[in-house]
Amino acid sequence: MPEYVFAYHGGKTPETQEEGAKAMAAWEAWFQDMGDAVVNPGNPVGMSKTVTATAVEDHGGANPISGFSIVTADTMEGAVGLAKGCPMVVDGSGSIEVAEIHNLM
């Protein structure tokens, strides 16, 4: 079955422990709802660097990645359907870029 990477953009950092617990519960429920489709729940990431042949930029680009996950789905449309349940998509604080992983070996 094809695998897809979810590249998270945006989101918000909880301001209180209560908000953090609520956010974590929402993410855990979403992962549980996806069940065996979750290959690697991933993690949030820190600020990235953009490396080109001529420069290294420290700001993470125009839309820096804030985390990732890897899931399986029968089709791209199925993976997009899973992504629509993400807590930060639901609350409007972020977005997900969905891309199929092509195994070359």
MARPAVEX-8555 format. One record per atom (N, C-alpha, C): x, y, z; residue number from 1; atom name. Coordinates in nm, 4 decimals. Layout:
// MARPAVEX-8555
<u:X, v:Y, w:Z, num:NUM, atomo:CA>;
...
***
This chain:
// MARPAVEX-8555
<u:0.0852, v:-0.1177, w:0.0000, num:1, atomo:N>;
<u:0.0000, v:0.0000, w:0.0000, num:1, atomo:CA>;
<u:0.0895, v:0.1236, w:0.0000, num:1, atomo:C>;
<u:0.0529, v:0.2241, w:-0.0788, num:2, atomo:N>;
<u:0.1366, v:0.3454, w:-0.0842, num:2, atomo:CA>;
<u:0.1482, v:0.4151, w:0.0508, num:2, atomo:C>;
<u:0.2635, v:0.4761, w:0.0716, num:3, atomo:N>;
<u:0.2859, v:0.5581, w:0.1907, num:3, atomo:CA>;
<u:0.2888, v:0.7045, w:0.1503, num:3, atomo:C>;
<u:0.2439, v:0.7894, w:0.2438, num:4, atomo:N>;
<u:0.2377, v:0.9326, w:0.2205, num:4, atomo:CA>;
<u:0.3005, v:1.0056, w:0.3372, num:4, atomo:C>;
<u:0.3724, v:1.1126, w:0.3056, num:5, atomo:N>;
<u:0.4258, v:1.1977, w:0.4108, num:5, atomo:CA>;
<u:0.3294, v:1.3137, w:0.4295, num:5, atomo:C>;
<u:0.3001, v:1.3421, w:0.5547, num:6, atomo:N>;
<u:0.2256, v:1.4616, w:0.5919, num:6, atomo:CA>;
<u:0.3281, v:1.5620, w:0.6416, num:6, atomo:C>;
<u:0.3457, v:1.6711, w:0.5703, num:7, atomo:N>;
<u:0.4351, v:1.7793, w:0.6134, num:7, atomo:CA>;
<u:0.3474, v:1.8889, w:0.6706, num:7, atomo:C>;
<u:0.3589, v:1.9107, w:0.8006, num:8, atomo:N>;
<u:0.2752, v:2.0080, w:0.8693, num:8, atomo:CA>;
<u:0.3353, v:2.1476, w:0.8572, num:8, atomo:C>;
<u:0.2463, v:2.2447, w:0.8351, num:9, atomo:N>;
<u:0.2864, v:2.3847, w:0.8272, num:9, atomo:CA>;
<u:0.1979, v:2.4629, w:0.9233, num:9, atomo:C>;
<u:0.2594, v:2.5445, w:1.0060, num:10, atomo:N>;
<u:0.1826, v:2.6276, w:1.0982, num:10, atomo:CA>;
<u:0.1522, v:2.5561, w:1.2277, num:10, atomo:C>;
<u:0.0332, v:2.5803, w:1.2785, num:11, atomo:N>;
<u:-0.0040, v:2.5311, w:1.4108, num:11, atomo:CA>;
<u:0.0272, v:2.6390, w:1.5126, num:11, atomo:C>;
<u:-0.0085, v:2.6113, w:1.6350, num:12, atomo:N>;
<u:0.0185, v:2.7095, w:1.7396, num:12, atomo:CA>;
<u:0.0690, v:2.6387, w:1.8640, num:12, atomo:C>;
<u:0.1536, v:2.7067, w:1.9365, num:13, atomo:N>;
<u:0.2067, v:2.6537, w:2.0613, num:13, atomo:CA>;
<u:0.1083, v:2.6847, w:2.1732, num:13, atomo:C>;
<u:0.0676, v:2.5830, w:2.2480, num:14, atomo:N>;
<u:-0.0252, v:2.6081, w:2.3592, num:14, atomo:CA>;
<u:0.0352, v:2.7058, w:2.4596, num:14, atomo:C>;
<u:-0.0495, v:2.7931, w:2.5130, num:15, atomo:N>;
<u:-0.0025, v:2.8947, w:2.6076, num:15, atomo:CA>;
<u:-0.0091, v:2.8486, w:2.7530, num:15, atomo:C>;
<u:-0.0881, v:2.7449, w:2.7811, num:16, atomo:N>;
<u:-0.0994, v:2.6936, w:2.9175, num:16, atomo:CA>;
<u:-0.0875, v:2.5424, w:2.9162, num:16, atomo:C>;
<u:-0.0649, v:2.4856, w:3.0336, num:17, atomo:N>;
<u:-0.0594, v:2.3391, w:3.0434, num:17, atomo:CA>;
<u:-0.1931, v:2.2774, w:3.0053, num:17, atomo:C>;
<u:-0.3011, v:2.3440, w:3.0391, num:18, atomo:N>;
<u:-0.4335, v:2.2931, w:3.0055, num:18, atomo:CA>;
<u:-0.4539, v:2.2897, w:2.8544, num:18, atomo:C>;
<u:-0.4133, v:2.3978, w:2.7873, num:19, atomo:N>;
<u:-0.4221, v:2.4006, w:2.6417, num:19, atomo:CA>;
<u:-0.3345, v:2.2925, w:2.5810, num:19, atomo:C>;
<u:-0.2163, v:2.2720, w:2.6377, num:20, atomo:N>;
<u:-0.1260, v:2.1677, w:2.5896, num:20, atomo:CA>;
<u:-0.1863, v:2.0296, w:2.6037, num:20, atomo:C>;
<u:-0.2484, v:2.0022, w:2.7170, num:21, atomo:N>;
<u:-0.3117, v:1.8723, w:2.7397, num:21, atomo:CA>;
<u:-0.4276, v:1.8515, w:2.6436, num:21, atomo:C>;
<u:-0.5050, v:1.9559, w:2.6197, num:22, atomo:N>;
<u:-0.6178, v:1.9469, w:2.5272, num:22, atomo:CA>;
<u:-0.5681, v:1.9215, w:2.3842, num:22, atomo:C>;
<u:-0.4632, v:1.9925, w:2.3438, num:23, atomo:N>;
<u:-0.4062, v:1.9743, w:2.2104, num:23, atomo:CA>;
<u:-0.3502, v:1.8336, w:2.1940, num:23, atomo:C>;
<u:-0.2777, v:1.7863, w:2.2945, num:24, atomo:N>;
<u:-0.2199, v:1.6516, w:2.2866, num:24, atomo:CA>;
<u:-0.3303, v:1.5465, w:2.2767, num:24, atomo:C>;
<u:-0.4376, v:1.5636, w:2.3516, num:25, atomo:N>;
<u:-0.5500, v:1.4694, w:2.3465, num:25, atomo:CA>;
<u:-0.6130, v:1.4679, w:2.2077, num:25, atomo:C>;
<u:-0.6242, v:1.5850, w:2.1445, num:26, atomo:N>;
<u:-0.6814, v:1.5914, w:2.0103, num:26, atomo:CA>;
<u:-0.5930, v:1.5191, w:1.9091, num:26, atomo:C>;
<u:-0.4621, v:1.5387, w:1.9186, num:27, atomo:N>;
<u:-0.3699, v:1.4692, w:1.8276, num:27, atomo:CA>;
<u:-0.3740, v:1.3181, w:1.8523, num:27, atomo:C>;
<u:-0.3727, v:1.2773, w:1.9779, num:28, atomo:N>;
<u:-0.3781, v:1.1339, w:2.0088, num:28, atomo:CA>;
<u:-0.5063, v:1.0714, w:1.9559, num:28, atomo:C>;
<u:-0.6188, v:1.1411, w:1.9688, num:29, atomo:N>;
<u:-0.7467, v:1.0892, w:1.9183, num:29, atomo:CA>;
<u:-0.7438, v:1.0770, w:1.7665, num:29, atomo:C>;
<u:-0.6840, v:1.1752, w:1.6983, num:30, atomo:N>;
<u:-0.6742, v:1.1701, w:1.5526, num:30, atomo:CA>;
<u:-0.5890, v:1.0513, w:1.5091, num:30, atomo:C>;
<u:-0.4731, v:1.0319, w:1.5729, num:31, atomo:N>;
<u:-0.3888, v:0.9174, w:1.5390, num:31, atomo:CA>;
<u:-0.4620, v:0.7864, w:1.5665, num:31, atomo:C>;
<u:-0.5341, v:0.7795, w:1.6756, num:32, atomo:N>;
<u:-0.6100, v:0.6591, w:1.7084, num:32, atomo:CA>;
<u:-0.7180, v:0.6347, w:1.6027, num:32, atomo:C>;
<u:-0.7858, v:0.7397, w:1.5584, num:33, atomo:N>;
<u:-0.8880, v:0.7261, w:1.4546, num:33, atomo:CA>;
<u:-0.8286, v:0.6723, w:1.3247, num:33, atomo:C>;
<u:-0.7047, v:0.7106, w:1.2931, num:34, atomo:N>;
<u:-0.6404, v:0.6616, w:1.1706, num:34, atomo:CA>;
<u:-0.5928, v:0.5178, w:1.1848, num:34, atomo:C>;
<u:-0.5748, v:0.4707, w:1.3079, num:35, atomo:N>;
<u:-0.5401, v:0.3309, w:1.3332, num:35, atomo:CA>;
<u:-0.4141, v:0.2852, w:1.2636, num:35, atomo:C>;
<u:-0.4245, v:0.1706, w:1.1943, num:36, atomo:N>;
<u:-0.3085, v:0.1088, w:1.1296, num:36, atomo:CA>;
<u:-0.2545, v:0.1889, w:1.0121, num:36, atomo:C>;
<u:-0.3258, v:0.2916, w:0.9685, num:37, atomo:N>;
<u:-0.2749, v:0.3758, w:0.8597, num:37, atomo:CA>;
<u:-0.1514, v:0.4543, w:0.9026, num:37, atomo:C>;
<u:-0.1327, v:0.4717, w:1.0333, num:38, atomo:N>;
<u:-0.0185, v:0.5492, w:1.0832, num:38, atomo:CA>;
<u:0.1063, v:0.4602, w:1.0828, num:38, atomo:C>;
<u:0.1996, v:0.4898, w:0.9953, num:39, atomo:N>;
<u:0.3263, v:0.4168, w:0.9873, num:39, atomo:CA>;
<u:0.4246, v:0.4747, w:1.0882, num:39, atomo:C>;
<u:0.4313, v:0.6077, w:1.0925, num:40, atomo:N>;
<u:0.5199, v:0.6793, w:1.1841, num:40, atomo:CA>;
<u:0.4476, v:0.8082, w:1.2222, num:40, atomo:C>;
<u:0.4072, v:0.8224, w:1.3492, num:41, atomo:N>;
<u:0.3354, v:0.9434, w:1.3865, num:41, atomo:CA>;
<u:0.4212, v:1.0690, w:1.3751, num:41, atomo:C>;
<u:0.5516, v:1.0533, w:1.3670, num:42, atomo:N>;
<u:0.6410, v:1.1663, w:1.3491, num:42, atomo:CA>;
<u:0.6543, v:1.2511, w:1.4734, num:42, atomo:C>;
<u:0.6923, v:1.3752, w:1.4525, num:43, atomo:N>;
<u:0.7184, v:1.4692, w:1.5612, num:43, atomo:CA>;
<u:0.7153, v:1.6107, w:1.5070, num:43, atomo:C>;
<u:0.7011, v:1.7076, w:1.5969, num:44, atomo:N>;
<u:0.7240, v:1.8464, w:1.5559, num:44, atomo:CA>;
<u:0.8726, v:1.8630, w:1.5243, num:44, atomo:C>;
<u:0.9055, v:1.9652, w:1.4481, num:45, atomo:N>;
<u:1.0457, v:1.9924, w:1.4161, num:45, atomo:CA>;
<u:1.0787, v:2.1371, w:1.4484, num:45, atomo:C>;
<u:1.2065, v:2.1644, w:1.4647, num:46, atomo:N>;
<u:1.2529, v:2.3002, w:1.4884, num:46, atomo:CA>;
<u:1.2676, v:2.3762, w:1.3581, num:46, atomo:C>;
<u:1.3118, v:2.4992, w:1.3686, num:47, atomo:N>;
<u:1.3299, v:2.5833, w:1.2503, num:47, atomo:CA>;
<u:1.4299, v:2.5183, w:1.1561, num:47, atomo:C>;
<u:1.3965, v:2.5188, w:1.0287, num:48, atomo:N>;
<u:1.4807, v:2.4542, w:0.9292, num:48, atomo:CA>;
<u:1.5743, v:2.5545, w:0.8619, num:48, atomo:C>;
<u:1.6683, v:2.5005, w:0.7884, num:49, atomo:N>;
<u:1.7570, v:2.5789, w:0.7032, num:49, atomo:CA>;
<u:1.7297, v:2.5339, w:0.5600, num:49, atomo:C>;
<u:1.7296, v:2.6287, w:0.4688, num:50, atomo:N>;
<u:1.7115, v:2.5982, w:0.3277, num:50, atomo:CA>;
<u:1.8480, v:2.6031, w:0.2610, num:50, atomo:C>;
<u:1.8898, v:2.4921, w:0.2019, num:51, atomo:N>;
<u:2.0225, v:2.4797, w:0.1418, num:51, atomo:CA>;
<u:2.0081, v:2.4762, w:-0.0099, num:51, atomo:C>;
<u:2.0771, v:2.5673, w:-0.0780, num:52, atomo:N>;
<u:2.0833, v:2.5671, w:-0.2240, num:52, atomo:CA>;
<u:2.2302, v:2.5611, w:-0.2654, num:52, atomo:C>;
<u:2.2534, v:2.5574, w:-0.3945, num:53, atomo:N>;
<u:2.3908, v:2.5538, w:-0.4439, num:53, atomo:CA>;
<u:2.4670, v:2.6807, w:-0.4115, num:53, atomo:C>;
<u:2.3945, v:2.7893, w:-0.3874, num:54, atomo:N>;
<u:2.4619, v:2.9175, w:-0.3664, num:54, atomo:CA>;
<u:2.4484, v:2.9757, w:-0.2269, num:54, atomo:C>;
<u:2.3594, v:2.9191, w:-0.1435, num:55, atomo:N>;
<u:2.3380, v:2.9819, w:-0.0126, num:55, atomo:CA>;
<u:2.2720, v:2.8859, w:0.0859, num:55, atomo:C>;
<u:2.2768, v:2.9254, w:0.2125, num:56, atomo:N>;
<u:2.2023, v:2.8589, w:0.3189, num:56, atomo:CA>;
<u:2.1213, v:2.9670, w:0.3885, num:56, atomo:C>;
<u:1.9895, v:2.9491, w:0.3885, num:57, atomo:N>;
<u:1.9008, v:3.0453, w:0.4527, num:57, atomo:CA>;
<u:1.8542, v:2.9878, w:0.5852, num:57, atomo:C>;
<u:1.8544, v:3.0707, w:0.6891, num:58, atomo:N>;
<u:1.8231, v:3.0245, w:0.8243, num:58, atomo:CA>;
<u:1.6763, v:3.0301, w:0.8625, num:58, atomo:C>;
<u:1.5910, v:3.0939, w:0.7859, num:59, atomo:N>;
<u:1.4551, v:3.1205, w:0.8310, num:59, atomo:CA>;
<u:1.3530, v:3.0124, w:0.7970, num:59, atomo:C>;
<u:1.3904, v:2.9074, w:0.7298, num:60, atomo:N>;
<u:1.2967, v:2.7997, w:0.6995, num:60, atomo:CA>;
<u:1.2144, v:2.8202, w:0.5746, num:60, atomo:C>;
<u:1.2412, v:2.9218, w:0.4981, num:61, atomo:N>;
<u:1.1692, v:2.9430, w:0.3734, num:61, atomo:CA>;
<u:1.0357, v:3.0125, w:0.3927, num:61, atomo:C>;
<u:0.9594, v:3.0194, w:0.2847, num:62, atomo:N>;
<u:0.8329, v:3.0922, w:0.2843, num:62, atomo:CA>;
<u:0.7262, v:3.0257, w:0.3704, num:62, atomo:C>;
<u:0.7304, v:2.8946, w:0.3811, num:63, atomo:N>;
<u:0.6290, v:2.8215, w:0.4576, num:63, atomo:CA>;
<u:0.6978, v:2.7054, w:0.5300, num:63, atomo:C>;
<u:0.7687, v:2.7341, w:0.6394, num:64, atomo:N>;
<u:0.8501, v:2.6304, w:0.7035, num:64, atomo:CA>;
<u:0.7668, v:2.5140, w:0.7572, num:64, atomo:C>;
<u:0.8258, v:2.3991, w:0.7499, num:65, atomo:N>;
<u:0.7627, v:2.2780, w:0.8022, num:65, atomo:CA>;
<u:0.7667, v:2.2832, w:0.9550, num:65, atomo:C>;
<u:0.6568, v:2.2405, w:1.0169, num:66, atomo:N>;
<u:0.6514, v:2.2399, w:1.1636, num:66, atomo:CA>;
<u:0.6486, v:2.0984, w:1.2202, num:66, atomo:C>;
<u:0.6380, v:1.9969, w:1.1338, num:67, atomo:N>;
<u:0.6382, v:1.8583, w:1.1784, num:67, atomo:CA>;
<u:0.6065, v:1.7664, w:1.0627, num:67, atomo:C>;
<u:0.6008, v:1.6357, w:1.0923, num:68, atomo:N>;
<u:0.5743, v:1.5376, w:0.9871, num:68, atomo:CA>;
<u:0.5105, v:1.4127, w:1.0467, num:68, atomo:C>;
<u:0.4453, v:1.3366, w:0.9612, num:69, atomo:N>;
<u:0.3978, v:1.2014, w:0.9908, num:69, atomo:CA>;
<u:0.4044, v:1.1216, w:0.8615, num:69, atomo:C>;
<u:0.4016, v:0.9905, w:0.8726, num:70, atomo:N>;
<u:0.3932, v:0.9027, w:0.7554, num:70, atomo:CA>;
<u:0.2738, v:0.8107, w:0.7754, num:70, atomo:C>;
<u:0.1879, v:0.8049, w:0.6721, num:71, atomo:N>;
<u:0.0679, v:0.7217, w:0.6775, num:71, atomo:CA>;
<u:0.0583, v:0.6370, w:0.5515, num:71, atomo:C>;
<u:-0.0273, v:0.5367, w:0.5558, num:72, atomo:N>;
<u:-0.0589, v:0.4592, w:0.4372, num:72, atomo:CA>;
<u:-0.2030, v:0.4869, w:0.3984, num:72, atomo:C>;
<u:-0.2290, v:0.4792, w:0.2683, num:73, atomo:N>;
<u:-0.3638, v:0.4930, w:0.2150, num:73, atomo:CA>;
<u:-0.3646, v:0.4297, w:0.0765, num:73, atomo:C>;
<u:-0.4818, v:0.3868, w:0.0321, num:74, atomo:N>;
<u:-0.4934, v:0.3257, w:-0.1000, num:74, atomo:CA>;
<u:-0.4658, v:0.4248, w:-0.2120, num:74, atomo:C>;
<u:-0.5032, v:0.5511, w:-0.1905, num:75, atomo:N>;
<u:-0.4917, v:0.6537, w:-0.2939, num:75, atomo:CA>;
<u:-0.4522, v:0.7871, w:-0.2309, num:75, atomo:C>;
<u:-0.4133, v:0.8809, w:-0.3155, num:76, atomo:N>;
<u:-0.3857, v:1.0172, w:-0.2697, num:76, atomo:CA>;
<u:-0.5115, v:1.0764, w:-0.2070, num:76, atomo:C>;
<u:-0.6253, v:1.0517, w:-0.2682, num:77, atomo:N>;
<u:-0.7504, v:1.1042, w:-0.2148, num:77, atomo:CA>;
<u:-0.7775, v:1.0489, w:-0.0750, num:77, atomo:C>;
<u:-0.7444, v:0.9222, w:-0.0535, num:78, atomo:N>;
<u:-0.7601, v:0.8629, w:0.0793, num:78, atomo:CA>;
<u:-0.6684, v:0.9283, w:0.1810, num:78, atomo:C>;
<u:-0.5439, v:0.9566, w:0.1407, num:79, atomo:N>;
<u:-0.4488, v:1.0227, w:0.2304, num:79, atomo:CA>;
<u:-0.4957, v:1.1648, w:0.2617, num:79, atomo:C>;
<u:-0.5472, v:1.2353, w:0.1624, num:80, atomo:N>;
<u:-0.5993, v:1.3702, w:0.1838, num:80, atomo:CA>;
<u:-0.7177, v:1.3647, w:0.2803, num:80, atomo:C>;
<u:-0.8013, v:1.2626, w:0.2663, num:81, atomo:N>;
<u:-0.9136, v:1.2474, w:0.3584, num:81, atomo:CA>;
<u:-0.8670, v:1.2303, w:0.5018, num:81, atomo:C>;
<u:-0.7591, v:1.1537, w:0.5225, num:82, atomo:N>;
<u:-0.7031, v:1.1380, w:0.6573, num:82, atomo:CA>;
<u:-0.6507, v:1.2717, w:0.7091, num:82, atomo:C>;
<u:-0.5835, v:1.3462, w:0.6221, num:83, atomo:N>;
<u:-0.5241, v:1.4739, w:0.6619, num:83, atomo:CA>;
<u:-0.6299, v:1.5745, w:0.7070, num:83, atomo:C>;
<u:-0.7478, v:1.5666, w:0.6489, num:84, atomo:N>;
<u:-0.8536, v:1.6624, w:0.6832, num:84, atomo:CA>;
<u:-0.8963, v:1.6533, w:0.8297, num:84, atomo:C>;
<u:-0.8664, v:1.5410, w:0.8966, num:85, atomo:N>;
<u:-0.9022, v:1.5258, w:1.0371, num:85, atomo:CA>;
<u:-0.7997, v:1.5784, w:1.1345, num:85, atomo:C>;
<u:-0.6870, v:1.6281, w:1.0850, num:86, atomo:N>;
<u:-0.5801, v:1.6781, w:1.1713, num:86, atomo:CA>;
<u:-0.6300, v:1.7938, w:1.2568, num:86, atomo:C>;
<u:-0.6010, v:1.7925, w:1.3857, num:87, atomo:N>;
<u:-0.6480, v:1.9001, w:1.4739, num:87, atomo:CA>;
<u:-0.6132, v:2.0411, w:1.4272, num:87, atomo:C>;
<u:-0.4947, v:2.0622, w:1.3716, num:88, atomo:N>;
<u:-0.4599, v:2.1983, w:1.3306, num:88, atomo:CA>;
<u:-0.5254, v:2.2368, w:1.1992, num:88, atomo:C>;
<u:-0.5688, v:2.1395, w:1.1210, num:89, atomo:N>;
<u:-0.6484, v:2.1693, w:1.0021, num:89, atomo:CA>;
<u:-0.7910, v:2.2028, w:1.0457, num:89, atomo:C>;
<u:-0.8433, v:2.1218, w:1.1369, num:90, atomo:N>;
<u:-0.9794, v:2.1425, w:1.1866, num:90, atomo:CA>;
<u:-0.9941, v:2.2789, w:1.2530, num:90, atomo:C>;
<u:-0.8946, v:2.3197, w:1.3352, num:91, atomo:N>;
<u:-0.9081, v:2.4484, w:1.4054, num:91, atomo:CA>;
<u:-0.8571, v:2.5673, w:1.3231, num:91, atomo:C>;
<u:-0.8053, v:2.5400, w:1.2027, num:92, atomo:N>;
<u:-0.7621, v:2.6475, w:1.1134, num:92, atomo:CA>;
<u:-0.6274, v:2.7090, w:1.1443, num:92, atomo:C>;
<u:-0.5495, v:2.6488, w:1.2359, num:93, atomo:N>;
<u:-0.4210, v:2.7079, w:1.2732, num:93, atomo:CA>;
<u:-0.3051, v:2.6623, w:1.1854, num:93, atomo:C>;
<u:-0.3288, v:2.5662, w:1.0959, num:94, atomo:N>;
<u:-0.2213, v:2.5162, w:1.0122, num:94, atomo:CA>;
<u:-0.2735, v:2.4409, w:0.8916, num:94, atomo:C>;
<u:-0.1808, v:2.3852, w:0.8159, num:95, atomo:N>;
<u:-0.2149, v:2.3093, w:0.6963, num:95, atomo:CA>;
<u:-0.1225, v:2.1885, w:0.6850, num:95, atomo:C>;
<u:-0.1591, v:2.0969, w:0.5964, num:96, atomo:N>;
<u:-0.0771, v:1.9779, w:0.5722, num:96, atomo:CA>;
<u:-0.0506, v:1.9659, w:0.4232, num:96, atomo:C>;
<u:0.0747, v:1.9466, w:0.3895, num:97, atomo:N>;
<u:0.1135, v:1.9125, w:0.2538, num:97, atomo:CA>;
<u:0.1208, v:1.7601, w:0.2495, num:97, atomo:C>;
<u:0.0499, v:1.6976, w:0.1562, num:98, atomo:N>;
<u:0.0453, v:1.5520, w:0.1445, num:98, atomo:CA>;
<u:0.1201, v:1.5121, w:0.0180, num:98, atomo:C>;
<u:0.2172, v:1.4204, w:0.0316, num:99, atomo:N>;
<u:0.2935, v:1.3752, w:-0.0842, num:99, atomo:CA>;
<u:0.3163, v:1.2250, w:-0.0754, num:99, atomo:C>;
<u:0.2982, v:1.1565, w:-0.1881, num:100, atomo:N>;
<u:0.3241, v:1.0133, w:-0.1921, num:100, atomo:CA>;
<u:0.4747, v:0.9884, w:-0.1864, num:100, atomo:C>;
<u:0.5132, v:0.8893, w:-0.1104, num:101, atomo:N>;
<u:0.6540, v:0.8490, w:-0.1011, num:101, atomo:CA>;
<u:0.6790, v:0.7458, w:-0.2104, num:101, atomo:C>;
<u:0.7757, v:0.7697, w:-0.2947, num:102, atomo:N>;
<u:0.8108, v:0.6765, w:-0.4013, num:102, atomo:CA>;
<u:0.9316, v:0.5947, w:-0.3565, num:102, atomo:C>;
<u:0.9117, v:0.4664, w:-0.3399, num:103, atomo:N>;
<u:1.0212, v:0.3780, w:-0.3001, num:103, atomo:CA>;
<u:1.1007, v:0.3382, w:-0.4237, num:103, atomo:C>;
<u:1.2265, v:0.3746, w:-0.4246, num:104, atomo:N>;
<u:1.3112, v:0.3467, w:-0.5392, num:104, atomo:CA>;
<u:1.3842, v:0.2134, w:-0.5277, num:104, atomo:C>;
<u:1.3795, v:0.1534, w:-0.4119, num:105, atomo:N>;
<u:1.4498, v:0.0257, w:-0.3931, num:105, atomo:CA>;
<u:1.3523, v:-0.0806, w:-0.3510, num:105, atomo:C>;
***
